[in-house]
Amino acid sequence: MELREGNAGANTVADHLRVLDAALAQIPHSSQAKILVRVDGAGATHGLLKRLQALNTTRRTVRYTAGWTITPEDERAIARLPEAAWETPCDRTARSKRATSSPS
């Protein structure tokens, strides 16, 4: 979170990058090998996602999630995906939920 003056404009990618850099600077070096970043729709900018991808190295894995409210347009686009585009979800042990679920 970044506290800004009351007359500051809307969040920008520069704001997002500054907050990301400040957050990463607080992580102890011994804990920097695997990092997970979560942003909401306001933070899902191309610039921030590009920076997150660029943080991956042979010694560090950075994963991220970006969430947003699904709109009717999103739902229509999802409905147009072919069946082959979908994968069976896995539980935390990487077993197929379809294979482990009981019949209905």
Gaussian input, Z-matrix of N, CA and C with variables (Angstrom, degrees):
# hf/3-21g

backbone

0 1
 N
 C     1     B1
 C     2     B2     1     A1
 N     3     B3     2     A2     1     D1
 C     4     B4     3     A3     2     D2
 C     5     B5     4     A4     3     D3
 N     6     B6     5     A5     4     D4
 C     7     B7     6     A6     5     D5
 C     8     B8     7     A7     6     D6
 N     9     B9     8     A8     7     D7
 C    10    B10     9     A9     8     D8
 C    11    B11    10    A10     9     D9
 N    12    B12    11    A11    10    D10
 C    13    B13    12    A12    11    D11
 C    14    B14    13    A13    12    D12
 N    15    B15    14    A14    13    D13
 C    16    B16    15    A15    14    D14
 C    17    B17    16    A16    15    D15
 N    18    B18    17    A17    16    D16
 C    19    B19    18    A18    17    D17
 C    20    B20    19    A19    18    D18
 N    21    B21    20    A20    19    D19
 C    22    B22    21    A21    20    D20
 C    23    B23    22    A22    21    D21
 N    24    B24    23    A23    22    D22
 C    25    B25    24    A24    23    D23
 C    26    B26    25    A25    24    D24
 N    27    B27    26    A26    25    D25
 C    28    B28    27    A27    26    D26
 C    29    B29    28    A28    27    D27
 N    30    B30    29    A29    28    D28
 C    31    B31    30    A30    29    D29
 C    32    B32    31    A31    30    D30
 N    33    B33    32    A32    31    D31
 C    34    B34    33    A33    32    D32
 C    35    B35    34    A34    33    D33
 N    36    B36    35    A35    34    D34
 C    37    B37    36    A36    35    D35
 C    38    B38    37    A37    36    D36
 N    39    B39    38    A38    37    D37
 C    40    B40    39    A39    38    D38
 C    41    B41    40    A40    39    D39
 N    42    B42    41    A41    40    D40
 C    43    B43    42    A42    41    D41
 C    44    B44    43    A43    42    D42
 N    45    B45    44    A44    43    D43
 C    46    B46    45    A45    44    D44
 C    47    B47    46    A46    45    D45
 N    48    B48    47    A47    46    D46
 C    49    B49    48    A48    47    D47
 C    50    B50    49    A49    48    D48
 N    51    B51    50    A50    49    D49
 C    52    B52    51    A51    50    D50
 C    53    B53    52    A52    51    D51
 N    54    B54    53    A53    52    D52
 C    55    B55    54    A54    53    D53
 C    56    B56    55    A55    54    D54
 N    57    B57    56    A56    55    D55
 C    58    B58    57    A57    56    D56
 C    59    B59    58    A58    57    D57
 N    60    B60    59    A59    58    D58
 C    61    B61    60    A60    59    D59
 C    62    B62    61    A61    60    D60
 N    63    B63    62    A62    61    D61
 C    64    B64    63    A63    62    D62
 C    65    B65    64    A64    63    D63
 N    66    B66    65    A65    64    D64
 C    67    B67    66    A66    65    D65
 C    68    B68    67    A67    66    D66
 N    69    B69    68    A68    67    D67
 C    70    B70    69    A69    68    D68
 C    71    B71    70    A70    69    D69
 N    72    B72    71    A71    70    D70
 C    73    B73    72    A72    71    D71
 C    74    B74    73    A73    72    D72
 N    75    B75    74    A74    73    D73
 C    76    B76    75    A75    74    D74
 C    77    B77    76    A76    75    D75
 N    78    B78    77    A77    76    D76
 C    79    B79    78    A78    77    D77
 C    80    B80    79    A79    78    D78
 N    81    B81    80    A80    79    D79
 C    82    B82    81    A81    80    D80
 C    83    B83    82    A82    81    D81
 N    84    B84    83    A83    82    D82
 C    85    B85    84    A84    83    D83
 C    86    B86    85    A85    84    D84
 N    87    B87    86    A86    85    D85
 C    88    B88    87    A87    86    D86
 C    89    B89    88    A88    87    D87
 N    90    B90    89    A89    88    D88
 C    91    B91    90    A90    89    D89
 C    92    B92    91    A91    90    D90
 N    93    B93    92    A92    91    D91
 C    94    B94    93    A93    92    D92
 C    95    B95    94    A94    93    D93
 N    96    B96    95    A95    94    D94
 C    97    B97    96    A96    95    D95
 C    98    B98    97    A97    96    D96
 N    99    B99    98    A98    97    D97
 C   100   B100    99    A99    98    D98
 C   101   B101   100   A100    99    D99
 N   102   B102   101   A101   100   D100
 C   103   B103   102   A102   101   D101
 C   104   B104   103   A103   102   D102
 N   105   B105   104   A104   103   D103
 C   106   B106   105   A105   104   D104
 C   107   B107   106   A106   105   D105
 N   108   B108   107   A107   106   D106
 C   109   B109   108   A108   107   D107
 C   110   B110   109   A109   108   D108
 N   111   B111   110   A110   109   D109
 C   112   B112   111   A111   110   D110
 C   113   B113   112   A112   111   D111
 N   114   B114   113   A113   112   D112
 C   115   B115   114   A114   113   D113
 C   116   B116   115   A115   114   D114
 N   117   B117   116   A116   115   D115
 C   118   B118   117   A117   116   D116
 C   119   B119   118   A118   117   D117
 N   120   B120   119   A119   118   D118
 C   121   B121   120   A120   119   D119
 C   122   B122   121   A121   120   D120
 N   123   B123   122   A122   121   D121
 C   124   B124   123   A123   122   D122
 C   125   B125   124   A124   123   D123
 N   126   B126   125   A125   124   D124
 C   127   B127   126   A126   125   D125
 C   128   B128   127   A127   126   D126
 N   129   B129   128   A128   127   D127
 C   130   B130   129   A129   128   D128
 C   131   B131   130   A130   129   D129
 N   132   B132   131   A131   130   D130
 C   133   B133   132   A132   131   D131
 C   134   B134   133   A133   132   D132
 N   135   B135   134   A134   133   D133
 C   136   B136   135   A135   134   D134
 C   137   B137   136   A136   135   D135
 N   138   B138   137   A137   136   D136
 C   139   B139   138   A138   137   D137
 C   140   B140   139   A139   138   D138
 N   141   B141   140   A140   139   D139
 C   142   B142   141   A141   140   D140
 C   143   B143   142   A142   141   D141
 N   144   B144   143   A143   142   D142
 C   145   B145   144   A144   143   D143
 C   146   B146   145   A145   144   D144
 N   147   B147   146   A146   145   D145
 C   148   B148   147   A147   146   D146
 C   149   B149   148   A148   147   D147
 N   150   B150   149   A149   148   D148
 C   151   B151   150   A150   149   D149
 C   152   B152   151   A151   150   D150
 N   153   B153   152   A152   151   D151
 C   154   B154   153   A153   152   D152
 C   155   B155   154   A154   153   D153
 N   156   B156   155   A155   154   D154
 C   157   B157   156   A156   155   D155
 C   158   B158   157   A157   156   D156
 N   159   B159   158   A158   157   D157
 C   160   B160   159   A159   158   D158
 C   161   B161   160   A160   159   D159
 N   162   B162   161   A161   160   D160
 C   163   B163   162   A162   161   D161
 C   164   B164   163   A163   162   D162
 N   165   B165   164   A164   163   D163
 C   166   B166   165   A165   164   D164
 C   167   B167   166   A166   165   D165
 N   168   B168   167   A167   166   D166
 C   169   B169   168   A168   167   D167
 C   170   B170   169   A169   168   D168
 N   171   B171   170   A170   169   D169
 C   172   B172   171   A171   170   D170
 C   173   B173   172   A172   171   D171
 N   174   B174   173   A173   172   D172
 C   175   B175   174   A174   173   D173
 C   176   B176   175   A175   174   D174
 N   177   B177   176   A176   175   D175
 C   178   B178   177   A177   176   D176
 C   179   B179   178   A178   177   D177
 N   180   B180   179   A179   178   D178
 C   181   B181   180   A180   179   D179
 C   182   B182   181   A181   180   D180
 N   183   B183   182   A182   181   D181
 C   184   B184   183   A183   182   D182
 C   185   B185   184   A184   183   D183
 N   186   B186   185   A185   184   D184
 C   187   B187   186   A186   185   D185
 C   188   B188   187   A187   186   D186
 N   189   B189   188   A188   187   D187
 C   190   B190   189   A189   188   D188
 C   191   B191   190   A190   189   D189
 N   192   B192   191   A191   190   D190
 C   193   B193   192   A192   191   D191
 C   194   B194   193   A193   192   D192
 N   195   B195   194   A194   193   D193
 C   196   B196   195   A195   194   D194
 C   197   B197   196   A196   195   D195
 N   198   B198   197   A197   196   D196
 C   199   B199   198   A198   197   D197
 C   200   B200   199   A199   198   D198
 N   201   B201   200   A200   199   D199
 C   202   B202   201   A201   200   D200
 C   203   B203   202   A202   201   D201
 N   204   B204   203   A203   202   D202
 C   205   B205   204   A204   203   D203
 C   206   B206   205   A205   204   D204
 N   207   B207   206   A206   205   D205
 C   208   B208   207   A207   206   D206
 C   209   B209   208   A208   207   D207
 N   210   B210   209   A209   208   D208
 C   211   B211   210   A210   209   D209
 C   212   B212   211   A211   210   D210
 N   213   B213   212   A212   211   D211
 C   214   B214   213   A213   212   D212
 C   215   B215   214   A214   213   D213
 N   216   B216   215   A215   214   D214
 C   217   B217   216   A216   215   D215
 C   218   B218   217   A217   216   D216
 N   219   B219   218   A218   217   D217
 C   220   B220   219   A219   218   D218
 C   221   B221   220   A220   219   D219
 N   222   B222   221   A221   220   D220
 C   223   B223   222   A222   221   D221
 C   224   B224   223   A223   222   D222
 N   225   B225   224   A224   223   D223
 C   226   B226   225   A225   224   D224
 C   227   B227   226   A226   225   D225
 N   228   B228   227   A227   226   D226
 C   229   B229   228   A228   227   D227
 C   230   B230   229   A229   228   D228
 N   231   B231   230   A230   229   D229
 C   232   B232   231   A231   230   D230
 C   233   B233   232   A232   231   D231
 N   234   B234   233   A233   232   D232
 C   235   B235   234   A234   233   D233
 C   236   B236   235   A235   234   D234
 N   237   B237   236   A236   235   D235
 C   238   B238   237   A237   236   D236
 C   239   B239   238   A238   237   D237
 N   240   B240   239   A239   238   D238
 C   241   B241   240   A240   239   D239
 C   242   B242   241   A241   240   D240
 N   243   B243   242   A242   241   D241
 C   244   B244   243   A243   242   D242
 C   245   B245   244   A244   243   D243
 N   246   B246   245   A245   244   D244
 C   247   B247   246   A246   245   D245
 C   248   B248   247   A247   246   D246
 N   249   B249   248   A248   247   D247
 C   250   B250   249   A249   248   D248
 C   251   B251   250   A250   249   D249
 N   252   B252   251   A251   250   D250
 C   253   B253   252   A252   251   D251
 C   254   B254   253   A253   252   D252
 N   255   B255   254   A254   253   D253
 C   256   B256   255   A255   254   D254
 C   257   B257   256   A256   255   D255
 N   258   B258   257   A257   256   D256
 C   259   B259   258   A258   257   D257
 C   260   B260   259   A259   258   D258
 N   261   B261   260   A260   259   D259
 C   262   B262   261   A261   260   D260
 C   263   B263   262   A262   261   D261
 N   264   B264   263   A263   262   D262
 C   265   B265   264   A264   263   D263
 C   266   B266   265   A265   264   D264
 N   267   B267   266   A266   265   D265
 C   268   B268   267   A267   266   D266
 C   269   B269   268   A268   267   D267
 N   270   B270   269   A269   268   D268
 C   271   B271   270   A270   269   D269
 C   272   B272   271   A271   270   D270
 N   273   B273   272   A272   271   D271
 C   274   B274   273   A273   272   D272
 C   275   B275   274   A274   273   D273
 N   276   B276   275   A275   274   D274
 C   277   B277   276   A276   275   D275
 C   278   B278   277   A277   276   D276
 N   279   B279   278   A278   277   D277
 C   280   B280   279   A279   278   D278
 C   281   B281   280   A280   279   D279
 N   282   B282   281   A281   280   D280
 C   283   B283   282   A282   281   D281
 C   284   B284   283   A283   282   D282
 N   285   B285   284   A284   283   D283
 C   286   B286   285   A285   284   D284
 C   287   B287   286   A286   285   D285
 N   288   B288   287   A287   286   D286
 C   289   B289   288   A288   287   D287
 C   290   B290   289   A289   288   D288
 N   291   B291   290   A290   289   D289
 C   292   B292   291   A291   290   D290
 C   293   B293   292   A292   291   D291
 N   294   B294   293   A293   292   D292
 C   295   B295   294   A294   293   D293
 C   296   B296   295   A295   294   D294
 N   297   B297   296   A296   295   D295
 C   298   B298   297   A297   296   D296
 C   299   B299   298   A298   297   D297
 N   300   B300   299   A299   298   D298
 C   301   B301   300   A300   299   D299
 C   302   B302   301   A301   300   D300
 N   303   B303   302   A302   301   D301
 C   304   B304   303   A303   302   D302
 C   305   B305   304   A304   303   D303
 N   306   B306   305   A305   304   D304
 C   307   B307   306   A306   305   D305
 C   308   B308   307   A307   306   D306
 N   309   B309   308   A308   307   D307
 C   310   B310   309   A309   308   D308
 C   311   B311   310   A310   309   D309

   B1=1.4318
   B2=1.5187
   B3=1.3167
   B4=1.4572
   B5=1.5186
   B6=1.3230
   B7=1.4587
   B8=1.5191
   B9=1.3293
   B10=1.4634
   B11=1.5200
   B12=1.3165
   B13=1.4558
   B14=1.5195
   B15=1.3198
   B16=1.4572
   B17=1.5177
   B18=1.3247
   B19=1.4625
   B20=1.5317
   B21=1.3274
   B22=1.4718
   B23=1.5227
   B24=1.3191
   B25=1.4635
   B26=1.5166
   B27=1.3169
   B28=1.4660
   B29=1.5253
   B30=1.3394
   B31=1.4647
   B32=1.5185
   B33=1.3139
   B34=1.4610
   B35=1.5096
   B36=1.3241
   B37=1.4593
   B38=1.5243
   B39=1.3283
   B40=1.4758
   B41=1.5205
   B42=1.3462
   B43=1.4665
   B44=1.5250
   B45=1.3279
   B46=1.4666
   B47=1.5252
   B48=1.3249
   B49=1.4616
   B50=1.5213
   B51=1.3299
   B52=1.4616
   B53=1.5294
   B54=1.3352
   B55=1.4620
   B56=1.5292
   B57=1.3321
   B58=1.4703
   B59=1.5206
   B60=1.3267
   B61=1.4640
   B62=1.5282
   B63=1.3389
   B64=1.4646
   B65=1.5296
   B66=1.3263
   B67=1.4677
   B68=1.5267
   B69=1.3298
   B70=1.4703
   B71=1.5207
   B72=1.3216
   B73=1.4682
   B74=1.5243
   B75=1.3289
   B76=1.4604
   B77=1.5256
   B78=1.3204
   B79=1.4634
   B80=1.5188
   B81=1.3278
   B82=1.4681
   B83=1.5305
   B84=1.3124
   B85=1.4686
   B86=1.5352
   B87=1.3253
   B88=1.4674
   B89=1.5277
   B90=1.3274
   B91=1.4635
   B92=1.5267
   B93=1.3206
   B94=1.4533
   B95=1.5261
   B96=1.3248
   B97=1.4628
   B98=1.5247
   B99=1.3182
   B100=1.4637
   B101=1.5194
   B102=1.3235
   B103=1.4558
   B104=1.5300
   B105=1.3288
   B106=1.4610
   B107=1.5244
   B108=1.3284
   B109=1.4678
   B110=1.5234
   B111=1.3267
   B112=1.4603
   B113=1.5151
   B114=1.3390
   B115=1.4619
   B116=1.5221
   B117=1.3266
   B118=1.4624
   B119=1.5254
   B120=1.2965
   B121=1.4582
   B122=1.5176
   B123=1.3396
   B124=1.4613
   B125=1.5217
   B126=1.3267
   B127=1.4635
   B128=1.5100
   B129=1.2980
   B130=1.4742
   B131=1.5238
   B132=1.3254
   B133=1.4606
   B134=1.5222
   B135=1.3177
   B136=1.4611
   B137=1.5245
   B138=1.3244
   B139=1.4607
   B140=1.5130
   B141=1.3290
   B142=1.4679
   B143=1.5200
   B144=1.3277
   B145=1.4648
   B146=1.5196
   B147=1.3212
   B148=1.4685
   B149=1.5320
   B150=1.3471
   B151=1.4727
   B152=1.5233
   B153=1.3424
   B154=1.4637
   B155=1.5250
   B156=1.3257
   B157=1.4654
   B158=1.5240
   B159=1.3244
   B160=1.4642
   B161=1.5242
   B162=1.3266
   B163=1.4634
   B164=1.5287
   B165=1.3229
   B166=1.4663
   B167=1.5231
   B168=1.3184
   B169=1.4670
   B170=1.5199
   B171=1.3160
   B172=1.4602
   B173=1.5296
   B174=1.3253
   B175=1.4630
   B176=1.5267
   B177=1.3253
   B178=1.4630
   B179=1.5258
   B180=1.3204
   B181=1.4588
   B182=1.5195
   B183=1.3245
   B184=1.4590
   B185=1.5184
   B186=1.3019
   B187=1.4584
   B188=1.5206
   B189=1.3122
   B190=1.4561
   B191=1.5150
   B192=1.3209
   B193=1.4540
   B194=1.5185
   B195=1.3023
   B196=1.4592
   B197=1.5210
   B198=1.2989
   B199=1.4585
   B200=1.5165
   B201=1.3072
   B202=1.4586
   B203=1.5129
   B204=1.2949
   B205=1.4586
   B206=1.5186
   B207=1.3173
   B208=1.4652
   B209=1.5257
   B210=1.3129
   B211=1.4626
   B212=1.5286
   B213=1.3246
   B214=1.4683
   B215=1.5394
   B216=1.3227
   B217=1.4713
   B218=1.5322
   B219=1.3472
   B220=1.4699
   B221=1.5274
   B222=1.3364
   B223=1.4602
   B224=1.5291
   B225=1.3298
   B226=1.4715
   B227=1.5293
   B228=1.3139
   B229=1.4674
   B230=1.5322
   B231=1.3238
   B232=1.4638
   B233=1.5248
   B234=1.3162
   B235=1.4682
   B236=1.5248
   B237=1.3313
   B238=1.4700
   B239=1.5330
   B240=1.3330
   B241=1.4678
   B242=1.5257
   B243=1.3277
   B244=1.4677
   B245=1.5291
   B246=1.3001
   B247=1.4699
   B248=1.5262
   B249=1.3283
   B250=1.4712
   B251=1.5326
   B252=1.3324
   B253=1.4664
   B254=1.5278
   B255=1.3274
   B256=1.4575
   B257=1.5184
   B258=1.3273
   B259=1.4552
   B260=1.5122
   B261=1.3253
   B262=1.4551
   B263=1.5206
   B264=1.3381
   B265=1.4670
   B266=1.5199
   B267=1.3141
   B268=1.4645
   B269=1.5171
   B270=1.3211
   B271=1.4582
   B272=1.5311
   B273=1.3169
   B274=1.4681
   B275=1.5169
   B276=1.3342
   B277=1.4568
   B278=1.5224
   B279=1.3336
   B280=1.4728
   B281=1.5211
   B282=1.3427
   B283=1.4624
   B284=1.5161
   B285=1.2912
   B286=1.4616
   B287=1.5170
   B288=1.3180
   B289=1.4612
   B290=1.5230
   B291=1.3300
   B292=1.4597
   B293=1.5320
   B294=1.3334
   B295=1.4522
   B296=1.5263
   B297=1.3514
   B298=1.4606
   B299=1.5219
   B300=1.3306
   B301=1.4670
   B302=1.5277
   B303=1.3328
   B304=1.4536
   B305=1.5215
   B306=1.3296
   B307=1.4728
   B308=1.5212
   B309=1.3413
   B310=1.4774
   B311=1.4897
   A1=107.25
   A2=114.01
   A3=119.61
   A4=108.22
   A5=116.00
   A6=120.03
   A7=107.62
   A8=115.11
   A9=119.66
   A10=109.50
   A11=115.66
   A12=120.06
   A13=109.95
   A14=116.31
   A15=121.66
   A16=113.94
   A17=117.85
   A18=119.95
   A19=112.23
   A20=117.75
   A21=121.35
   A22=109.09
   A23=116.11
   A24=121.11
   A25=111.42
   A26=114.67
   A27=120.84
   A28=109.90
   A29=115.46
   A30=119.90
   A31=109.85
   A32=115.50
   A33=121.14
   A34=108.43
   A35=116.70
   A36=119.50
   A37=110.17
   A38=117.41
   A39=119.76
   A40=110.38
   A41=117.46
   A42=121.09
   A43=110.27
   A44=116.49
   A45=120.96
   A46=110.63
   A47=117.30
   A48=121.21
   A49=110.86
   A50=117.20
   A51=121.08
   A52=110.11
   A53=117.22
   A54=120.83
   A55=110.47
   A56=117.02
   A57=120.45
   A58=110.57
   A59=116.64
   A60=120.19
   A61=111.56
   A62=116.69
   A63=120.13
   A64=111.02
   A65=116.78
   A66=120.43
   A67=110.86
   A68=116.23
   A69=119.55
   A70=111.57
   A71=117.37
   A72=121.36
   A73=111.67
   A74=117.52
   A75=121.00
   A76=113.61
   A77=117.16
   A78=120.34
   A79=109.06
   A80=117.52
   A81=119.59
   A82=110.34
   A83=115.89
   A84=121.07
   A85=111.55
   A86=116.63
   A87=120.55
   A88=112.36
   A89=117.89
   A90=121.46
   A91=112.63
   A92=118.49
   A93=121.70
   A94=114.73
   A95=119.10
   A96=120.65
   A97=112.56
   A98=116.93
   A99=121.40
   A100=107.97
   A101=115.49
   A102=120.65
   A103=108.79
   A104=115.94
   A105=121.94
   A106=107.56
   A107=115.75
   A108=121.90
   A109=108.07
   A110=116.94
   A111=121.57
   A112=108.47
   A113=116.02
   A114=120.62
   A115=109.38
   A116=115.28
   A117=118.83
   A118=108.65
   A119=116.56
   A120=120.74
   A121=113.74
   A122=117.85
   A123=120.48
   A124=111.72
   A125=116.77
   A126=120.35
   A127=113.67
   A128=117.21
   A129=120.65
   A130=110.84
   A131=116.27
   A132=120.72
   A133=109.51
   A134=116.30
   A135=120.36
   A136=111.10
   A137=116.40
   A138=120.13
   A139=113.29
   A140=116.65
   A141=120.12
   A142=110.50
   A143=117.47
   A144=119.84
   A145=111.06
   A146=116.85
   A147=120.64
   A148=110.32
   A149=116.80
   A150=120.98
   A151=110.22
   A152=117.21
   A153=120.24
   A154=111.10
   A155=117.01
   A156=120.24
   A157=110.84
   A158=116.85
   A159=121.17
   A160=112.22
   A161=118.13
   A162=121.33
   A163=112.66
   A164=117.46
   A165=120.42
   A166=110.17
   A167=115.49
   A168=122.43
   A169=108.05
   A170=117.16
   A171=119.72
   A172=111.01
   A173=117.86
   A174=121.83
   A175=114.28
   A176=117.07
   A177=119.85
   A178=109.53
   A179=115.38
   A180=122.12
   A181=108.01
   A182=115.93
   A183=121.12
   A184=108.07
   A185=116.02
   A186=122.26
   A187=106.96
   A188=116.10
   A189=119.18
   A190=110.17
   A191=114.76
   A192=121.55
   A193=107.28
   A194=116.02
   A195=121.48
   A196=107.24
   A197=116.36
   A198=120.16
   A199=111.50
   A200=116.14
   A201=121.86
   A202=108.70
   A203=116.50
   A204=121.85
   A205=108.66
   A206=116.56
   A207=120.52
   A208=108.59
   A209=115.15
   A210=122.25
   A211=109.69
   A212=118.05
   A213=120.24
   A214=111.51
   A215=117.32
   A216=120.22
   A217=110.50
   A218=116.82
   A219=120.98
   A220=110.39
   A221=116.17
   A222=120.40
   A223=111.51
   A224=116.73
   A225=119.64
   A226=110.82
   A227=116.94
   A228=120.57
   A229=110.77
   A230=116.75
   A231=121.04
   A232=110.11
   A233=116.99
   A234=121.36
   A235=111.71
   A236=117.98
   A237=120.92
   A238=113.04
   A239=117.99
   A240=119.92
   A241=110.02
   A242=117.31
   A243=119.30
   A244=110.77
   A245=116.51
   A246=121.76
   A247=111.37
   A248=116.91
   A249=121.15
   A250=112.79
   A251=117.43
   A252=120.68
   A253=112.23
   A254=117.27
   A255=121.39
   A256=111.11
   A257=115.81
   A258=122.10
   A259=108.97
   A260=116.28
   A261=121.32
   A262=108.50
   A263=118.00
   A264=119.60
   A265=110.87
   A266=115.38
   A267=121.55
   A268=109.24
   A269=115.71
   A270=118.85
   A271=108.39
   A272=117.87
   A273=120.22
   A274=113.72
   A275=118.19
   A276=120.73
   A277=111.06
   A278=117.22
   A279=124.77
   A280=112.73
   A281=117.11
   A282=120.05
   A283=108.57
   A284=115.61
   A285=120.37
   A286=109.35
   A287=117.35
   A288=120.22
   A289=110.47
   A290=116.56
   A291=120.40
   A292=109.46
   A293=117.25
   A294=121.19
   A295=112.00
   A296=117.57
   A297=119.65
   A298=113.20
   A299=117.35
   A300=118.40
   A301=110.16
   A302=114.22
   A303=118.34
   A304=109.82
   A305=117.65
   A306=120.15
   A307=110.70
   A308=116.08
   A309=118.51
   A310=110.69
   D1=143.12
   D2=178.52
   D3=-127.59
   D4=120.11
   D5=176.62
   D6=-83.72
   D7=130.16
   D8=-177.24
   D9=-128.23
   D10=165.15
   D11=177.88
   D12=-61.79
   D13=153.08
   D14=-177.31
   D15=-61.59
   D16=-23.09
   D17=-179.09
   D18=-96.31
   D19=10.45
   D20=179.76
   D21=-68.98
   D22=147.59
   D23=178.60
   D24=-72.73
   D25=-175.21
   D26=179.16
   D27=-63.78
   D28=160.04
   D29=177.08
   D30=-55.70
   D31=139.23
   D32=178.22
   D33=-123.39
   D34=169.89
   D35=177.15
   D36=-61.03
   D37=-32.72
   D38=176.95
   D39=-61.47
   D40=-40.78
   D41=176.23
   D42=-61.75
   D43=-45.83
   D44=-178.09
   D45=-61.39
   D46=-43.15
   D47=-179.35
   D48=-66.41
   D49=-38.49
   D50=178.92
   D51=-64.35
   D52=-43.90
   D53=179.12
   D54=-65.79
   D55=-42.43
   D56=177.70
   D57=-59.20
   D58=-49.04
   D59=-178.79
   D60=-60.91
   D61=-40.41
   D62=178.85
   D63=-66.08
   D64=-39.62
   D65=179.17
   D66=-66.49
   D67=-44.99
   D68=-179.53
   D69=-63.99
   D70=-33.79
   D71=-179.88
   D72=-65.28
   D73=-20.64
   D74=-179.18
   D75=-87.21
   D76=-9.96
   D77=-178.32
   D78=-81.00
   D79=125.38
   D80=178.88
   D81=-57.81
   D82=143.49
   D83=-178.14
   D84=-52.90
   D85=-37.57
   D86=-177.70
   D87=-68.31
   D88=-12.03
   D89=-178.15
   D90=-113.54
   D91=15.92
   D92=-174.53
   D93=-93.39
   D94=3.56
   D95=-176.61
   D96=-72.18
   D97=-35.37
   D98=-179.63
   D99=-132.05
   D100=119.59
   D101=-176.40
   D102=-127.79
   D103=137.09
   D104=174.91
   D105=-120.27
   D106=126.81
   D107=179.31
   D108=-116.88
   D109=134.72
   D110=178.47
   D111=-121.07
   D112=128.54
   D113=176.64
   D114=-129.74
   D115=154.62
   D116=175.49
   D117=-91.45
   D118=-174.54
   D119=-176.62
   D120=-57.65
   D121=-34.03
   D122=179.54
   D123=-66.43
   D124=-26.83
   D125=-179.90
   D126=-92.64
   D127=-4.18
   D128=-176.06
   D129=-82.90
   D130=61.10
   D131=178.66
   D132=-95.86
   D133=153.33
   D134=179.06
   D135=-57.64
   D136=-40.95
   D137=-178.61
   D138=-62.87
   D139=-42.89
   D140=179.55
   D141=-68.14
   D142=-44.65
   D143=-179.32
   D144=-64.62
   D145=-36.90
   D146=177.22
   D147=-63.65
   D148=-41.85
   D149=178.29
   D150=-63.59
   D151=-42.67
   D152=179.72
   D153=-61.63
   D154=-42.22
   D155=178.19
   D156=-64.39
   D157=-38.27
   D158=-178.37
   D159=-69.25
   D160=-18.47
   D161=-179.95
   D162=-73.76
   D163=-15.26
   D164=179.22
   D165=-70.01
   D166=132.24
   D167=175.98
   D168=-135.76
   D169=-178.67
   D170=176.48
   D171=-67.85
   D172=-20.11
   D173=-179.57
   D174=-105.58
   D175=-7.31
   D176=-176.87
   D177=-137.87
   D178=133.53
   D179=175.05
   D180=-113.16
   D181=122.18
   D182=177.65
   D183=-115.27
   D184=122.15
   D185=176.18
   D186=-116.21
   D187=155.99
   D188=-179.20
   D189=-149.09
   D190=156.20
   D191=171.93
   D192=-126.76
   D193=144.85
   D194=176.08
   D195=-131.30
   D196=120.82
   D197=-177.89
   D198=-109.19
   D199=155.28
   D200=175.67
   D201=-157.32
   D202=164.71
   D203=176.96
   D204=-75.81
   D205=126.12
   D206=-179.90
   D207=-76.99
   D208=126.49
   D209=-178.70
   D210=-93.60
   D211=166.86
   D212=174.72
   D213=-56.72
   D214=-35.53
   D215=177.71
   D216=-64.14
   D217=-41.70
   D218=176.31
   D219=-60.12
   D220=-44.79
   D221=-178.95
   D222=-61.49
   D223=-40.16
   D224=177.92
   D225=-65.16
   D226=-40.51
   D227=179.00
   D228=-64.47
   D229=-41.43
   D230=178.21
   D231=-63.59
   D232=-41.49
   D233=-179.21
   D234=-63.49
   D235=-26.48
   D236=-179.70
   D237=-80.22
   D238=-9.49
   D239=179.96
   D240=-66.01
   D241=138.02
   D242=177.81
   D243=-70.46
   D244=155.60
   D245=-179.69
   D246=-54.32
   D247=-35.23
   D248=-178.11
   D249=-65.80
   D250=-15.99
   D251=-179.49
   D252=-76.77
   D253=-15.76
   D254=-175.68
   D255=-93.09
   D256=147.76
   D257=176.53
   D258=-119.07
   D259=152.03
   D260=176.47
   D261=-71.68
   D262=128.45
   D263=-179.92
   D264=-68.20
   D265=153.90
   D266=178.05
   D267=-117.93
   D268=152.00
   D269=173.25
   D270=-85.48
   D271=-175.94
   D272=-174.39
   D273=-65.98
   D274=-13.57
   D275=177.24
   D276=-94.31
   D277=5.57
   D278=179.30
   D279=71.35
   D280=15.76
   D281=173.82
   D282=-85.84
   D283=143.15
   D284=178.83
   D285=-63.16
   D286=129.11
   D287=176.83
   D288=-65.39
   D289=-32.34
   D290=178.97
   D291=-63.63
   D292=-39.74
   D293=-177.99
   D294=-74.12
   D295=-27.07
   D296=-175.63
   D297=-101.15
   D298=-8.85
   D299=-178.68
   D300=-78.77
   D301=149.11
   D302=179.74
   D303=-80.10
   D304=150.60
   D305=-178.76
   D306=-63.53
   D307=148.39
   D308=179.45
   D309=-99.38

